[in-house]
Amino acid sequence: MLKRRRDLRICITEPAEPDSYGSMGCQYILNAAFGAGYYVEYLRPEEAGNPPYDVELVSLHHCTDFPRFAQLPRRAPLRLVGGHPSVNNIRPAIPFGDAFCIGEGENWIVQALDQIGIGAVATDLADLPGTVVRLLHEQGGPIPQGNTVKPLPLHPPYLNRSGEGHARVWYLEMARGCPFDCHYCELGWAWKYRPQKTQLLLDAVDSIDLAQSKRISLFAPD
């Protein structure tokens, strides 16, 4: 049985616009890491945190994050990167990280941290599904098919960050992917439809703290 190194020092950041800090995708990665027993310190791009760190996680929101990512100072010798832009075109980001998760990352991040905990380096992660490793990637080379997580993980309800003109809303993911195969759209062909179990959703709704917000959004991000 694999013994996880709970003493790994890990941080995560989002090189995004300030009003996008605390994204749901970043929160899902934190949930997965915490659930596996890893503590991850969340840092804004301008924060130094409490180094030294063993691993830096970077969550990209949009392709417009690439310039900020390229200028982001490293906080650890090993930088793992993921996020929505990885599915569309991760190539511009490859020079600035070490290993990249293509697609959904909840299972990937736990597997990567488990390997790092027993001494793996970036090139050892190449065998993980949906992975690009900078040192092994040839410029213009193929990008692997994106990861999908099945069954769909049940993340706790997420209370969105407060923003100007926006009320706080609880978000609860009810499905991913698309059940249709429309010829004009890649979504149904690229991402398998995975609905959440109804009873799990009902139980999650019952757990919501309505004192913080009475607004609840059941959503499918795709």
C-alpha positions in Angstrom: 0.0 0.0 0.0 1.3 3.4 -1.0 2.3 5.6 2.0 1.6 9.2 1.1 4.0 11.9 2.1 1.8 14.2 4.1 4.8 16.4 4.7 5.0 17.5 1.1 4.9 21.3 1.0 2.5 22.3 -1.8 1.0 25.6 -2.9 -1.4 26.5 -5.6 -2.0 29.8 -7.5 -4.1 31.2 -10.3 -2.4 33.7 -12.7 -5.8 35.3 -13.4 -7.5 38.6 -13.2 -8.1 39.4 -9.5 -11.9 39.1 -9.9 -11.4 35.5 -11.0 -9.4 34.3 -8.0 -10.9 31.4 -6.2 -12.3 29.7 -9.3 -14.4 26.5 -9.0 -11.9 24.5 -11.0 -9.1 25.5 -8.6 -11.4 24.6 -5.7 -12.1 21.2 -7.1 -8.3 20.4 -7.3 -8.0 21.6 -3.7 -10.8 19.3 -2.7 -9.2 16.3 -4.4 -5.8 17.0 -2.8 -7.2 17.6 0.7 -9.3 14.4 0.4 -6.2 12.4 -0.3 -4.5 13.8 2.8 -2.4 16.6 1.2 -2.4 20.1 2.5 -2.2 22.7 -0.2 -1.6 26.4 0.6 -3.6 28.8 -1.6 -1.6 31.9 -2.8 -2.5 34.8 -4.9 0.1 35.4 -7.7 1.6 38.4 -5.8 1.9 36.5 -2.5 5.2 34.8 -1.5 3.6 32.5 1.0 5.7 30.5 3.4 8.5 28.8 1.4 10.2 26.5 0.7 7.7 24.5 -1.2 8.2 21.1 -2.9 5.5 21.4 -5.5 3.7 24.4 -7.0 0.3 23.9 -8.6 -0.9 26.4 -11.2 -4.6 26.6 -12.2 -5.2 28.4 -15.5 -8.6 29.8 -16.2 -8.4 31.2 -19.7 -5.9 31.5 -22.6 -5.6 35.2 -21.5 -3.8 33.8 -18.4 -0.8 32.7 -20.5 1.1 36.0 -20.4 0.7 36.3 -16.7 1.7 32.6 -16.3 4.8 33.2 -18.3 5.9 35.9 -15.9 4.9 34.1 -12.7 7.9 33.5 -10.4 8.5 29.9 -9.5 7.8 29.0 -5.9 9.0 25.3 -6.1 11.4 23.2 -8.1 8.4 21.2 -9.5 5.5 23.0 -11.2 2.3 21.1 -12.2 -0.2 22.9 -14.4 -3.8 22.4 -15.4 -7.0 24.1 -16.1 -9.6 24.7 -18.9 -7.1 26.0 -21.5 -5.2 22.8 -21.4 -8.0 21.1 -23.4 -8.0 23.7 -26.2 -4.3 24.4 -26.6 -1.7 24.0 -23.9 1.3 24.6 -26.2 1.9 28.3 -25.3 2.2 27.4 -21.6 4.5 24.4 -22.0 7.9 26.3 -21.7 6.8 27.7 -18.3 5.8 24.5 -16.4 7.1 21.0 -15.8 4.1 18.7 -16.2 0.7 19.5 -17.5 -2.7 17.8 -16.9 -4.8 17.8 -20.0 -8.5 17.7 -19.2 -10.1 17.0 -15.8 -7.6 16.9 -13.0 -9.1 15.5 -9.8 -7.7 12.0 -10.2 -4.6 13.2 -12.0 -3.4 15.5 -9.2 -3.7 12.8 -6.5 -1.8 10.3 -8.7 0.9 12.9 -9.5 1.4 13.9 -5.8 1.5 10.2 -4.8 4.3 9.6 -7.3 6.2 12.7 -6.2 5.9 11.6 -2.6 7.9 8.5 -3.4 10.6 10.4 -5.2 9.2 10.9 -8.8 10.4 13.8 -10.9 8.6 15.5 -13.7 9.6 13.0 -16.4 8.3 10.1 -14.2 4.8 11.6 -14.5 4.7 11.0 -18.3 3.0 7.7 -17.9 -0.1 9.3 -16.2 -3.0 9.6 -18.6 -3.4 13.0 -20.4 0.0 14.3 -19.4 2.5 16.5 -21.2 6.0 16.8 -19.7 8.0 19.8 -20.9 11.4 18.0 -21.0 9.9 15.2 -23.2 7.6 17.3 -25.5 8.8 18.2 -28.9 7.7 21.6 -30.1 4.6 21.2 -32.2 4.2 17.5 -31.2 0.9 15.8 -30.4 -1.1 16.5 -27.3 -2.8 13.6 -25.6 -6.5 13.2 -25.3 -8.0 14.9 -22.3 -8.7 13.1 -19.0 -12.3 12.5 -18.0 -13.3 11.6 -14.5 -15.8 8.8 -14.1 -17.9 8.5 -12.0 -18.4 12.2 -11.6 -16.9 13.3 -8.2 -19.3 14.9 -5.7 -17.7 18.1 -4.6 -19.1 20.0 -1.7 -21.4 23.0 -2.6 -19.3 25.9 -3.6 -20.1 29.5 -2.4 -19.0 31.8 -5.1 -16.7 34.7 -4.3 -18.4 38.1 -3.7 -18.1 40.5 -6.6 -19.4 43.9 -7.5 -23.0 43.6 -8.7 -23.2 39.8 -8.1 -25.0 38.1 -5.2 -23.3 35.2 -3.5 -24.7 31.9 -4.9 -24.1 28.3 -3.9 -23.0 26.2 -6.9 -23.5 22.4 -7.1 -22.3 20.5 -10.1 -25.1 18.2 -11.5 -23.3 16.9 -14.7 -20.4 17.2 -17.0 -20.1 16.7 -20.8 -22.9 16.6 -23.2 -25.3 13.7 -24.1 -25.7 14.9 -27.8 -23.5 14.4 -30.8 -24.2 17.5 -32.8 -22.2 17.8 -36.0 -21.5 21.5 -35.5 -20.1 21.1 -31.9 -17.2 19.1 -30.5 -18.4 18.9 -27.0 -20.5 15.7 -27.2 -17.8 14.0 -29.1 -15.0 15.1 -26.8 -16.5 14.8 -23.3 -18.7 11.9 -22.2 -21.9 12.9 -20.4 -21.7 12.1 -16.7 -24.7 13.1 -14.5 -24.4 13.2 -10.8 -26.5 10.8 -8.8 -29.8 12.4 -7.8 -29.7 11.4 -4.2 -26.2 12.7 -3.7 -27.4 16.0 -5.1 -30.4 16.1 -2.8 -28.2 15.3 0.2 -25.7 18.0 -0.8 -28.5 20.6 -1.1 -29.7 19.7 2.4 -26.2 20.4 3.7 -26.1 24.0 2.4 -25.8 26.8 4.9 -28.7 29.0 3.9 -27.6 31.7 6.3 -24.8 32.5 3.9 -27.0 32.5 0.8 -30.4 31.2 -0.1 -29.5 31.2 -3.8 -28.6 27.7 -5.2 -27.5 27.0 -8.7 -27.4 23.4 -10.1 -25.1 23.7 -13.0 -23.3 21.7 -15.7 -20.1 23.7 -16.6 -19.9 22.5 -20.2 
